[in-house]
Amino acid sequence: MGIVFSFCQINMNTLKVPKKILDKRIPTILGVIVLVVALISGTMLIGKGGGVFSPRASVETTPKNIKVSNVHDTSFTISFLTDSKVAGFVKYGTEANNLKSQASDDRDQISGTIGEFQIHHITIRSLEQATTYYYLIGTGSGNTFDDNGQPFGIKTASRNGAPAAAKTIYGSVTTETGAPAEGSIVYVDVNGAGTMSSQVKASGSWAIPLSNARTIDGSAYASISDQDNIAISVQGPLSTQKAFFSTIVEHSQPVAGITFGQETVDVNDSNENTDSIRELATTPMDQDENIVEEESTESADQAVEQEIATDSGEVVNKSNRSALLDDLINENITSSESAAVTELDLKVEDHQILTTSTPIITGKALPSVTVSISVHSDAQIQQEIVADENGEFVLDISKLSESLEPGDHTVTYSYTDPNTGEIIEKTVEFTVSDPTQQLALADTTDEVATPYGSGNPYPIDDDIASQATEATAEATQEARATQPATDEGLPVSGSVGTTLALVFGGIFFIISGLWSFWISTQLEKDELEV
């Protein structure tokens, strides 16, 4: 664009245009028409190829170590790495050629702002059970990545059976220097169950409820016993930051502290369990390394120029997705302006996001039974309360002088059925958002400037108003005087300088579009020859 403005600033003397031409009055509308035609044609040509002026993907923004985890009946999680800090998002939908919905990083959903990270953990929620969803992974200001020309696909789990008894594994992760490994992702694999994951909090802690585990095919809840092998792998923001820990479920409440570079097997396990766990822990990560090597051999330009072929035969070009991040920002601003949520209702099955660190937990059991409640957070909260005559119970965290930090949490409640003697347990996941970020967003939107102070409309004195309406303007002789017109004073219709500047600007856009289109066709020919 700087070149276009420089055209507009060209001195007419340097063009050496004959004086006769300068004296002529060329309609400015002609230059406007040329510029409009050039803008349309140039934009169409630029948009048809790789586009030398279009945003291009790079190795730094290409997703690596892509993993799918936490596949439930209403949600699933996509996680990946990037070499540089960028915004991450997922476009998804039930039709491969109609991906209208969008989800941002879990940390963005909590804070209400768009952040840039090297490690990304994106949970897509409020989905339908046993339904196939298609998705694209996005980074930066609109680059999207697919699966060899087709959107990725995944099927949500079925809502069959009942979850297992409440059982949550938890622990902490630190870096090589002993600092909390905030933002790192903990992956948990148990025989017969799909991969589960959780992001490490600012304190270094993490927690994953095993009662929500599903079978690998998602057809039912997974059956997990205390003696089952469990493999824990941790991925930090850098591809070199990894750790492994192997144990059994019984020894993972809590898991011993994990540090990057560590590869540990619980000494209390048998040799048979040790071998099988080590194989389970290392195989997925080895496969990811192969994926990274394959991805590194592909150029970033090919990743952008690759087009998404849909089932209907329609082709969607990735260079036309520059507005994705704007949509993402608007969606998050809208969600941040929603009403505050301070109550956690344990009867609700959907994932709940609270806007307070001291929520009120409500639920329903049987009348007059003793309910045991455990909140799994940095500070483990355990309380026993008695349900009322309707079976309802309430736990106010603020009255316990405790608070929950922003992030993902789980709460488990259990009671004994007096009629059958059966122990009833249930675990609910929820998220506490960052109240400071929510307050900051509210402060920027609530203040609206009003004229004349706070009163609008403001009162007007009756006397002043009546005087103002009675006043009339009187014409004077001086006001009627006019100056005679001269040739120098008459405006000149049209301007040759402006017209030439617009014409040259239009020519520039046409040449730029043709140049971009030619380069993109040459790149396509080179790819075909390769």
C-alpha positions, -999 to +999 in steps of 0.1 A: +000+000+000+029+023+006+037+021-031+002+033-039+004+063-017+038+072-032+021+072-066-004+097-052+024+120-041+042+121-074+051+157-084+035+166-117+067+183-129+086+150-126+060+133-149+069+158-177+034+158-189+028+183-217+012+215-206-017+211-230-027+179-213-025+196-179-047+224-191-074+199-201-101+190-176-102+152-172-132+140-152-121+126-118-149+100-121-128+083-148-100+077-123-124+064-097-139+039-122-104+027-132-094+023-095-126+003-086-121-020-115-084-025-105-093-032-069-119-059-079-097-076-105-065-073-084-082-087-053-096-116-072-063-125-088-045-123-055-070-145-038-067-172-064-034-186-055-009-188-027-011-150-027+023-133-021+004-107+000-018-133+019-009-145+054+013-176+050+019-204+074+054-211+087+072-238+106+068-218+138+030-218+136+024-253+122+007-277+148+029-306+160+022-335+184-015-334+177-035-355+202-071-362+209-082-369+244-111-367+269-136-381+244-169-380+262-205-379+251-207-341+251-171-330+246-136-339+234-101-322+237-076-313+210-040-306+221-009-297+201+024-278+201+037-248+181+073-236+179+063-200+186+037-184+208+004-180+188-033-181+194-048-215+188-084-224+179-105-252+164-132-248+138-158-277+139-192-288+128-212-319+120-207-313+082-173-314+066-180-284+044-198-264+070-175-257+100-192-227+115-185-233+152-153-223+169-135-231+202-105-214+217-079-225+242-091-236+276-072-208+292-089-183+269-123-197+279-114-191+316-099-156+312-122-142+285-092-130+265-072-144+236-037-156+247-007-168+227+009-201+238+033-227+225+013-256+240-025-256+233-053-275+251-087-269+234-119-285+247-149-285+225-181-287+246-219-289+244-218-316+217-243-344+208-236-380+218-226-406+193-222-380+166-193-375+141-177-341+142-153-326+117-127-300+126-097-279+115-069-268+137-061-230+135-032-209+146-023-172+144-045-149+124-063-175+103-040-203+092-059-236+093-045-272+090-063-303+079-057-340+074-043-344+039-069-322+023-098-333+044-110-321+078-101-342+108-130-363+121-140-378+155-171-394+170-183-385+204-190-413+229-224-429+235-244-421+267-246-458+278-244-473+312-233-457+345-200-442+354-177-462+377-171-453+414-156-419+419-118-421+417-096-392+409-058-393+403-038-362+409-003-349+415+021-321+406+047-314+378+078-292+380+104-281+355+141-290+355+146-260+378+119-270+403+094-244+392+057-253+386+053-265+350+023-243+344+004-249+311+020-284+306-003-312+296-006-345+316-018-375+295-031-406+312-035-440+295-051-469+312-056-503+296-090-505+278-097-468+281-093-438+259-066-412+265-074-386+292-056-353+297-055-323+320-035-290+320-011-282+348-022-252+369-001-223+381+007-241+413+020-272+393-010-294+403-032-315+381-062-338+385-081-363+363-113-381+373-111-418+362-148-422+367-154-403+334-131-426+314-147-442+283-137-472+263-115-467+233-144-470+209-166-447+231-194-473+234-195-474+272-178-462+304-144-479+310-140-504+339-109-495+359-097-513+390-071-503+416-046-528+401-048-516+365-017-504+349-015-466+343+009-446+322+014-409+327+032-388+302+038-351+305+044-327+276+057-292+283+056-261+260+088-271+243+090-304+224+121-314+245+102-310+278+088-345+286+084-368+315+070-403+320+057-420+351+043-456+354+024-470+382-010-486+391-042-469+399-039-477+436-007-458+439-018-427+420-038-409+447-016-388+447+010-395+421+046-388+432+060-355+420+070-355+383+099-335+369+107-329+332+133-354+320+121-381+344+112-416+334+101-435+365+083-467+372+067-472+406+090-495+426+060-511+443+048-526+410+056-561+399+081-568+370+052-579+348+033-547+354+065-526+350+072-540+315+037-535+302+034-500+317+067-489+302+056-501+268+023-483+272+040-451+283+066-449+256+047-461+225+023-431+220+052-406+224+073-424+199+045-423+174+042-386+179+079-381+172+074-399+138+045-375+131+067-345+139+094-358+115+069-363+087+055-328+093+089-312+093+096-325+058+066-306+044+071-269+037+049-243+054+039-230+020+025-263+010+005-264+042-012-231+033-016-237-004-033-271+002-070-268-003-098-285+016-119-308-007-153-314+008-177-342+003-199-321-020-170-313-042-167-277-031-132-264-026-125-239+002-092-220-001-074-214+032-062-179+022-098-167+025-099-174+063-082-143+076-112-133+096-111-164+119-093-147+147-117-117+146-146-141+150-128-158+179-123-125+197-159-115+192-171-149+205-150-146+237-160-110+243-197-120+241-192-149+265-173-127+290-203-104+291-227-131+302-242-131+337-221-142+366-224-178+377-217-184+414-235-217+420-224-251+411-254-274+405-244-310+408-276-321+392-265-305+359-246-329+336-231-303+313-197-287+320-202-256+342-180-224+342-182-204+374-172-167+378-163-169+415-136-186+435-160-193+464-189-210+448-220-225+465-223-262+457-258-276+456-271-311+449-297-337+457-294-371+475-320-389+497-338-372+526-318-369+558-288-389+546-252-379+554-234-367+522-196-367+519-183-340+496-147-338+483-135-309+461-102-317+443-082-285+440-049-272+452-064-273+487-083-306+491-117-298+506-137-325+524-169-320+542-199-340+555-233-325+555-268-338+561-294-335+534-328-319+543-362-336+542-362-332+504-328-347+500-312-314+490-279-302+504-258-270+501-221-264+507-209-228+508-171-227+501-168-191+514-180-202+549-151-226+550-125-198+545-114-216+514-112-205+478-106-222+444-080-209+420-090-203+383-088-235+363-105-270+360-117-287+392-137-318+401-161-324+430-172-358+442-201-365+465-212-398+480-238-412+504-252-445+515-287-455+504-305-464+537-328-488+520-303-509+500-270-501+518-255-492+484-230-464+482-240-438+456-211-417+442-209-391+415-181-368+402-187-335+384-161-315+365-163-277+365-142-246+357-135-215+377-128-185+355-105-156+364-125-129+381-099-102+376-101-107+338-139-107+338-138-074+359-114-058+335-136-066+305-167-053+323-149-020+331-141-014+295-177-019+283-199-005+311-187+031+308-207+050+282-201+087+277-232+109+281-234+145+272-239+172+298-231+150+328-253+122+340-286+137+330-297+128+295-321+143+286-312+173+308-337+200+320-340+233+301-352+265+318-386+275+305-378+312+302-346+306+282-364+281+260-392+306+252-368+334+245-349+311+221-380+302+202-392+337+198-359+351+184-359+355+147-331+363+123-332+396+104-315+399+070-293+429+066-280+447+035-245+437+043-255+400+043-270+403+009-238+417-006-221+393-030-188+394-047-186+393-085-174+360-100-140+359-117-123+332-137-098+326-110-126+322-084-146+296-103-139+260-092-124+238-118-143+206-126-120+176-126-083+174-117-057+158-140-033+152-111-058+133-090-071+113-120-035+103-130-028+092-095-059+070-094-051+056-128-015+047-117-029+032-085-053+010-104-026-001-128-004-010-097-032-032-083-037-050-116+000-057-120+003-069-084-026-092-089-013-107-121+022-111-105+007-129-075-014-151-097+016-160-119+037-169-089+010-192-074+006-210-108+044-216-109+044-230-074+015-254-083+035-266-114+066-272-093+045-292-068+030-313-096+065-320-111+078-331-077 
